[in-house]
Amino acid sequence: MAADIRIVPCLTDNFGYLIHDRSSGATASIDAPEAAPLIAALEKEGWKLTDILVTHHHGDHVGGIAELKKKYHCRVVAPHDANAKIADADLRVEEGDVVKVGGLSARVLETPGHTLDHISYVFDDDRALFAADTLFSIGCGRVFEGTYPMMWESLLKLRALPDDYKLYCGHEYTASNVKFALTIEPDNAALQARAKQVEQQRGAGQPTIPVTLGEEKQANVFLRADVPAVAAAIGFAGESAADVFGEIRERKNNS
Ligand SMILES: [Zn+2]
């Protein structure tokens, strides 16, 4: 593996991430929730920030960009966005674009729903998916700007990635997501196993990330809206997967 990945907790429950290419020395931050913890992590490793790969325009993902850019003169890669809501962007990317971080390559997937500009970065060679606020472990982002069918399509796009890819998401929400998911699928063995693991991880003060996509496909109810038993569990047997997804998301909003 050419890439080193570090998890950098930021703000209250955001995950910052650094991905470092040993051969070239290039280092990217995935989003920039907060400058200080990212700078501390970079200094600890002796890495210099070369790129910031932005997933969407929310303040808790872009708040640290200005300070980091001033300090490191790094390149800011941001979603293609007609409204240009992300300041300091040097490069705008869209579906299918490939972003180089030294010798590393990130493929851009448009995953709208949480916001309309939301993109995810897939480092295929390193089996890593940075999905920010589209896909959480055992959860998904709130659908603020898009529609439920749009968000469901975005989740399907991520679900199509191989099982051994690791998910790095935008927030440490896993424990509350597990609690909610068990109200829909109390008998899901993969979810029960994840619940135990999350309890141990949180008890030990460890992050619940990363997790493999294979595990998420089995345990994350938001990726399972097209499973007949899930539809039946919420009284939506025979309804479309997008409608089942929308109902589950509504219930989570109100939980
Ligand atoms: Zn967000």
Boltz pocket constraint, residues with backbone or C-beta under 6 A from the ligand:
constraints:
  - pocket:
      binder: B
      contacts: [[A, 56], [A, 58], [A, 61], [A, 114], [A, 133]]
      max_distance: 6.0
